[in-house]
Amino acid sequence: MKKSRQWVVIWGVLLTGFTFLMSYVQSSLQINVLPLAFGMTSYTMGPLLGMFLCALIGKGCYRGILIGAIISFLMTMFLRMDVWILFEKAGMNIQWLANLPSYYLSESGDVKMSIASHWMWPVGTILTFFGGQIGARVKGD
């Protein structure tokens, strides 16, 4: 139980830090934060549900869950424009994203998504859950 409380505190600190970061981004880069805030559920909902399912079943390897959650986060990052818009507003060139299969270059020269990212939370759930289950089987739990 002590470990779960530590993770709740860590998660709370991370979300609080992210809130301050978004406040800074909104004021200094003039970005509409509301779509970013709603988009953040795509990053977190899948891994949280995967962890919940592992806990509900009572089997799951911490390392497997962590690896599944990281893969889910990275896949979501490469399928959504949220992070890349922040980088672009900060002065980074994001045209290289058009070389990836999940993006294309529009006629106006803007980078656009070619894959809908709305299904990333179920994909993240599956990745995290099966990461935990496979890790538990490999570990022998």
ROLO-736705 format. One line per field, with one value per residue: residue number from 0; x, y, z of N, C-alpha, C, O in turn. Coordinates in steps of 0.02 Angstrom, whole numbers, plus 50000, padded with zeros to 5 digits. Layout:
! ROLO-736705
nr	[NUM, ...]
neast	[X, ...]
nnorth	[Y, ...]
nup	[Z, ...]
caeast	[X, ...]
canorth	[Y, ...]
caup	[Z, ...]
ceast	[X, ...]
cnorth	[Y, ...]
cup	[Z, ...]
oeast	[X, ...]
onorth	[Y, ...]
oup	[Z, ...]
This chain:
! ROLO-736705
nr	[0, 1, 2, 3, 4, 5, 6, 7, 8, 9, 10, 11, 12, 13, 14, 15, 16, 17, 18, 19, 20, 21, 22, 23, 24, 25, 26, 27, 28, 29, 30, 31, 32, 33, 34, 35, 36, 37, 38, 39, 40, 41, 42, 43, 44, 45, 46, 47, 48, 49, 50, 51, 52, 53, 54, 55, 56, 57, 58, 59, 60, 61, 62, 63, 64, 65, 66, 67, 68, 69, 70, 71, 72, 73, 74, 75, 76, 77, 78, 79, 80, 81, 82, 83, 84, 85, 86, 87, 88, 89, 90, 91, 92, 93, 94, 95, 96, 97, 98, 99, 100, 101, 102, 103, 104, 105, 106, 107, 108, 109, 110, 111, 112, 113, 114, 115, 116, 117, 118, 119, 120, 121, 122, 123, 124, 125, 126, 127, 128, 129, 130, 131, 132, 133, 134, 135, 136, 137, 138, 139, 140]
neast	[50042, 50100, 50184, 50092, 50036, 50146, 50160, 50042, 50066, 50180, 50122, 50029, 50116, 50181, 50072, 50035, 50150, 50144, 50029, 50070, 50166, 50084, 50012, 50113, 50146, 50028, 50022, 50144, 50170, 50053, 49955, 49809, 49753, 49651, 49615, 49736, 49730, 49618, 49668, 49767, 49710, 49717, 49847, 49857, 49745, 49736, 49854, 49821, 49699, 49745, 49834, 49741, 49664, 49759, 49780, 49652, 49638, 49740, 49864, 50017, 50163, 50271, 50377, 50339, 50216, 50259, 50341, 50245, 50162, 50251, 50278, 50149, 50131, 50231, 50186, 50065, 50112, 50175, 50065, 49980, 49963, 49990, 50111, 50202, 50154, 50181, 50322, 50342, 50290, 50385, 50490, 50549, 50579, 50458, 50438, 50497, 50417, 50328, 50385, 50356, 50240, 50122, 50093, 50068, 50113, 50024, 49941, 49958, 50077, 50081, 50104, 50006, 49898, 49883, 49823, 49691, 49691, 49606, 49580, 49683, 49680, 49613, 49706, 49821, 49778, 49771, 49906, 49973, 49910, 49936, 50074, 50101, 50046, 50121, 50248, 50231, 50215, 50338, 50421, 50377, 50277]
nnorth	[49940, 50059, 50089, 50117, 50235, 50319, 50325, 50391, 50517, 50553, 50554, 50657, 50767, 50771, 50801, 50925, 51001, 50994, 51068, 51197, 51215, 51218, 51333, 51429, 51407, 51445, 51582, 51635, 51583, 51597, 51495, 51398, 51316, 51229, 51126, 51055, 51013, 50927, 50835, 50775, 50671, 50567, 50526, 50481, 50405, 50275, 50200, 50209, 50137, 50013, 49981, 49975, 49864, 49762, 49766, 49732, 49600, 49548, 49510, 49557, 49626, 49746, 49804, 49764, 49829, 49962, 49971, 49946, 50059, 50164, 50138, 50156, 50293, 50351, 50310, 50378, 50509, 50518, 50509, 50614, 50792, 50877, 50892, 50924, 51042, 51127, 51123, 51179, 51309, 51354, 51374, 51268, 51171, 51073, 51005, 50885, 50786, 50752, 50649, 50536, 50397, 50432, 50564, 50701, 50821, 50964, 51057, 51190, 51188, 51151, 51033, 50891, 50772, 50603, 50493, 50450, 50493, 50462, 50337, 50300, 50285, 50159, 50076, 50105, 50054, 49916, 49891, 49922, 49836, 49706, 49713, 49709, 49582, 49493, 49520, 49471, 49335, 49302, 49332, 49240, 49250]
nup	[50000, 50031, 49924, 49822, 49869, 49861, 49722, 49689, 49743, 49667, 49539, 49557, 49580, 49456, 49369, 49421, 49395, 49256, 49235, 49273, 49174, 49059, 49085, 49073, 48938, 48873, 48903, 48855, 48725, 48658, 48633, 48611, 48748, 48783, 48683, 48694, 48827, 48828, 48739, 48812, 48882, 48795, 48807, 48940, 48981, 48923, 48972, 49111, 49119, 49077, 49182, 49285, 49245, 49255, 49393, 49435, 49390, 49460, 49424, 49355, 49293, 49355, 49279, 49149, 49136, 49145, 49030, 48930, 48952, 48922, 48786, 48737, 48767, 48685, 48557, 48552, 48557, 48433, 48351, 48376, 48363, 48468, 48551, 48452, 48399, 48504, 48501, 48375, 48392, 48480, 48397, 48330, 48183, 48111, 47995, 47956, 48005, 47907, 47837, 47907, 47920, 47983, 47960, 47845, 47718, 47692, 47559, 47588, 47653, 47784, 47916, 47934, 48019, 47967, 48017, 48122, 48291, 48391, 48440, 48521, 48661, 48686, 48623, 48696, 48819, 48791, 48756, 48877, 48969, 48913, 48911, 49049, 49079, 48997, 49046, 49176, 49151, 49094, 49199, 49288, 49382]
caeast	[50000, 50144, 50208, 50038, 50030, 50202, 50146, 49990, 50100, 50221, 50077, 50003, 50169, 50191, 50015, 50039, 50203, 50119, 49981, 50109, 50196, 50032, 49998, 50168, 50140, 49971, 50036, 50203, 50169, 49986, 49925, 49747, 49770, 49595, 49625, 49792, 49708, 49576, 49711, 49809, 49679, 49741, 49911, 49854, 49688, 49752, 49896, 49786, 49652, 49785, 49856, 49682, 49646, 49810, 49765, 49588, 49651, 49786, 49928, 50048, 50232, 50283, 50419, 50299, 50167, 50296, 50361, 50183, 50140, 50298, 50264, 50085, 50142, 50269, 50143, 50017, 50149, 50187, 50002, 49945, 50002, 49997, 50181, 50237, 50133, 50221, 50390, 50340, 50282, 50448, 50540, 50577, 50550, 50428, 50424, 50522, 50364, 50293, 50417, 50327, 50177, 50064, 50085, 50079, 50121, 49966, 49956, 49980, 50143, 50074, 50105, 49941, 49895, 49849, 49791, 49652, 49721, 49553, 49579, 49745, 49671, 49605, 49770, 49864, 49753, 49792, 49979, 49993, 49885, 49973, 50142, 50101, 50033, 50179, 50302, 50217, 50228, 50411, 50451, 50356, 50229]
canorth	[50000, 50117, 50104, 50148, 50304, 50356, 50338, 50442, 50581, 50567, 50572, 50724, 50816, 50777, 50837, 50995, 51031, 51001, 51123, 51259, 51219, 51238, 51403, 51466, 51401, 51486, 51654, 51658, 51562, 51612, 51433, 51379, 51260, 51184, 51064, 51018, 50981, 50869, 50787, 50740, 50609, 50514, 50502, 50452, 50361, 50206, 50167, 50203, 50082, 49951, 49967, 49956, 49795, 49718, 49763, 49697, 49529, 49528, 49489, 49606, 49641, 49818, 49822, 49756, 49884, 50023, 49969, 49956, 50129, 50206, 50128, 50189, 50365, 50370, 50302, 50434, 50569, 50519, 50511, 50676, 50852, 50920, 50907, 50953, 51112, 51164, 51130, 51226, 51377, 51372, 51388, 51207, 51152, 51006, 50979, 50817, 50740, 50730, 50588, 50480, 50375, 50459, 50635, 50721, 50893, 50989, 51103, 51253, 51178, 51132, 50962, 50868, 50701, 50560, 50439, 50476, 50473, 50455, 50268, 50285, 50262, 50086, 50045, 50111, 50007, 49849, 49886, 49921, 49774, 49648, 49720, 49683, 49510, 49459, 49527, 49426, 49266, 49294, 49334, 49180, 49266]
caup	[50000, 50036, 49857, 49784, 49892, 49833, 49652, 49686, 49755, 49608, 49484, 49573, 49568, 49383, 49340, 49443, 49354, 49188, 49236, 49272, 49107, 49011, 49099, 49042, 48865, 48851, 48909, 48817, 48655, 48630, 48609, 48644, 48790, 48792, 48644, 48723, 48889, 48811, 48706, 48861, 48902, 48749, 48833, 49007, 48994, 48904, 49023, 49175, 49115, 49074, 49250, 49323, 49227, 49286, 49465, 49443, 49381, 49514, 49395, 49312, 49310, 49355, 49222, 49088, 49135, 49130, 48959, 48891, 48959, 48884, 48714, 48724, 48768, 48625, 48499, 48553, 48540, 48361, 48314, 48390, 48348, 48528, 48569, 48394, 48394, 48555, 48474, 48318, 48419, 48513, 48346, 48299, 48119, 48116, 47927, 47951, 48023, 47846, 47815, 47944, 47890, 48019, 47943, 47775, 47708, 47656, 47504, 47617, 47683, 47854, 47931, 47957, 48037, 47919, 48055, 48179, 48355, 48441, 48466, 48556, 48729, 48690, 48603, 48755, 48869, 48770, 48762, 48948, 48999, 48889, 48936, 49118, 49079, 48968, 49095, 49232, 49129, 49085, 49266, 49323, 49437]
ceast	[50043, 50168, 50154, 50028, 50086, 50188, 50090, 50020, 50142, 50178, 50048, 50053, 50180, 50134, 50015, 50092, 50181, 50069, 50017, 50143, 50145, 50012, 50050, 50161, 50084, 49988, 50093, 50199, 50102, 49956, 49861, 49759, 49713, 49601, 49683, 49770, 49665, 49617, 49753, 49777, 49700, 49807, 49903, 49800, 49704, 49796, 49861, 49736, 49688, 49810, 49799, 49662, 49695, 49797, 49701, 49597, 49698, 49853, 49953, 50117, 50243, 50323, 50380, 50247, 50201, 50317, 50301, 50159, 50186, 50287, 50199, 50093, 50178, 50227, 50093, 50051, 50161, 50123, 49962, 49992, 50017, 50068, 50216, 50217, 50171, 50292, 50393, 50334, 50345, 50504, 50570, 50541, 50523, 50411, 50447, 50469, 50327, 50324, 50390, 50260, 50115, 50051, 50092, 50086, 50063, 49988, 49981, 50049, 50141, 50077, 50038, 49944, 49859, 49813, 49753, 49680, 49669, 49551, 49642, 49734, 49654, 49669, 49818, 49843, 49778, 49868, 50002, 49972, 49926, 50047, 50149, 50091, 50092, 50238, 50293, 50231, 50303, 50445, 50433, 50309, 50164]
cnorth	[50063, 50138, 50139, 50221, 50347, 50373, 50390, 50511, 50600, 50590, 50642, 50779, 50826, 50816, 50910, 51032, 51042, 51058, 51190, 51269, 51244, 51311, 51448, 51466, 51445, 51560, 51676, 51640, 51573, 51550, 51420, 51314, 51209, 51121, 51022, 50980, 50920, 50815, 50747, 50676, 50551, 50485, 50461, 50399, 50288, 50170, 50159, 50145, 50015, 49932, 49944, 49883, 49745, 49711, 49724, 49622, 49504, 49503, 49544, 49622, 49716, 49839, 49817, 49811, 49949, 50026, 49979, 50028, 50176, 50200, 50162, 50265, 50388, 50363, 50360, 50499, 50574, 50518, 50574, 50735, 50895, 50941, 50943, 51026, 51155, 51175, 51180, 51298, 51401, 51383, 51328, 51194, 51081, 50977, 50907, 50765, 50713, 50667, 50526, 50461, 50406, 50533, 50645, 50797, 50917, 51037, 51170, 51248, 51160, 51056, 50943, 50794, 50663, 50502, 50471, 50449, 50461, 50386, 50251, 50263, 50188, 50049, 50048, 50064, 49937, 49841, 49881, 49856, 49714, 49652, 49692, 49609, 49470, 49462, 49480, 49353, 49253, 49290, 49272, 49192, 49230]
cup	[50000, 49966, 49815, 49805, 49865, 49760, 49644, 49696, 49695, 49550, 49496, 49561, 49494, 49350, 49360, 49404, 49283, 49183, 49234, 49204, 49056, 49023, 49067, 48966, 48839, 48852, 48863, 48743, 48621, 48597, 48647, 48682, 48795, 48748, 48670, 48785, 48875, 48776, 48754, 48886, 48857, 48774, 48897, 49016, 48979, 48955, 49091, 49174, 49112, 49143, 49294, 49308, 49256, 49360, 49478, 49437, 49435, 49488, 49350, 49338, 49304, 49294, 49156, 49081, 49116, 49057, 48914, 48894, 48920, 48810, 48695, 48720, 48704, 48561, 48495, 48533, 48465, 48320, 48327, 48378, 48409, 48542, 48513, 48383, 48444, 48530, 48417, 48343, 48454, 48463, 48312, 48233, 48125, 48048, 47918, 47968, 47962, 47817, 47851, 47914, 47923, 48004, 47868, 47773, 47665, 47600, 47529, 47650, 47757, 47861, 47962, 47975, 47983, 47952, 48113, 48244, 48409, 48473, 48505, 48628, 48732, 48671, 48662, 48811, 48854, 48778, 48834, 48982, 48978, 48907, 49007, 49121, 49052, 49016, 49154, 49213, 49121, 49153, 49306, 49381, 49427]
oeast	[50024, 50173, 50169, 50014, 50076, 50202, 50091, 50003, 50141, 50194, 50042, 50036, 50188, 50146, 49997, 50081, 50196, 50067, 49997, 50147, 50161, 49996, 50034, 50170, 50092, 49970, 50091, 50224, 50095, 49934, 49858, 49772, 49726, 49591, 49681, 49789, 49673, 49601, 49774, 49812, 49701, 49820, 49939, 49809, 49686, 49777, 49870, 49731, 49666, 49809, 49806, 49647, 49675, 49802, 49696, 49567, 49695, 49893, 49915, 50127, 50225, 50305, 50387, 50236, 50175, 50310, 50304, 50137, 50162, 50287, 50195, 50066, 50159, 50230, 50080, 50023, 50157, 50127, 49913, 50053, 50054, 50084, 50256, 50257, 50192, 50319, 50440, 50367, 50357, 50560, 50612, 50481, 50560, 50373, 50420, 50474, 50299, 50293, 50399, 50225, 50061, 50005, 50119, 50067, 50054, 50047, 50021, 50076, 50193, 50056, 50015, 49987, 49809, 49775, 49780, 49692, 49687, 49524, 49654, 49776, 49679, 49684, 49853, 49886, 49804, 49891, 50045, 50010, 49949, 50080, 50197, 50123, 50110, 50273, 50342, 50257, 50327, 50491, 50468, 50303, 50118]
onorth	[50114, 50197, 50185, 50264, 50406, 50428, 50429, 50558, 50658, 50639, 50681, 50832, 50883, 50859, 50954, 51088, 51093, 51094, 51235, 51325, 51286, 51347, 51500, 51517, 51479, 51596, 51731, 51678, 51560, 51553, 51430, 51262, 51150, 51066, 50961, 50922, 50867, 50756, 50691, 50630, 50494, 50426, 50412, 50353, 50244, 50117, 50108, 50107, 49965, 49873, 49898, 49845, 49692, 49656, 49688, 49584, 49445, 49479, 49574, 49630, 49746, 49888, 49859, 49837, 49987, 50078, 50017, 50055, 50224, 50250, 50193, 50297, 50437, 50406, 50387, 50539, 50629, 50524, 50587, 50728, 50944, 51001, 50989, 51066, 51211, 51230, 51220, 51343, 51461, 51399, 51336, 51203, 51035, 50928, 50871, 50707, 50658, 50634, 50470, 50503, 50405, 50563, 50602, 50832, 50894, 51056, 51203, 51299, 51153, 51019, 50974, 50758, 50687, 50466, 50514, 50389, 50451, 50377, 50193, 50227, 50154, 49997, 49999, 50038, 49902, 49790, 49839, 49826, 49675, 49601, 49657, 49575, 49419, 49413, 49453, 49315, 49199, 49251, 49253, 49150, 49237]
oup	[49971, 49951, 49777, 49763, 49847, 49737, 49596, 49661, 49673, 49517, 49449, 49534, 49470, 49308, 49320, 49382, 49253, 49133, 49197, 49180, 49014, 48975, 49038, 48933, 48788, 48806, 48836, 48701, 48561, 48539, 48708, 48652, 48810, 48775, 48667, 48795, 48905, 48782, 48738, 48908, 48878, 48764, 48907, 49056, 49018, 48980, 49124, 49223, 49141, 49161, 49334, 49354, 49280, 49388, 49528, 49475, 49454, 49527, 49312, 49398, 49254, 49260, 49112, 49026, 49076, 49024, 48866, 48843, 48889, 48774, 48642, 48675, 48673, 48517, 48441, 48497, 48437, 48258, 48292, 48381, 48404, 48545, 48526, 48360, 48429, 48537, 48413, 48317, 48459, 48482, 48268, 48227, 48142, 48044, 47876, 47949, 47963, 47776, 47828, 47885, 47894, 48032, 47833, 47819, 47609, 47596, 47496, 47673, 47788, 47816, 48009, 47950, 47955, 47920, 48149, 48251, 48467, 48528, 48520, 48655, 48778, 48700, 48676, 48847, 48898, 48804, 48851, 49019, 49020, 48916, 49022, 49161, 49080, 49026, 49179, 49254, 49140, 49164, 49353, 49425, 49468]
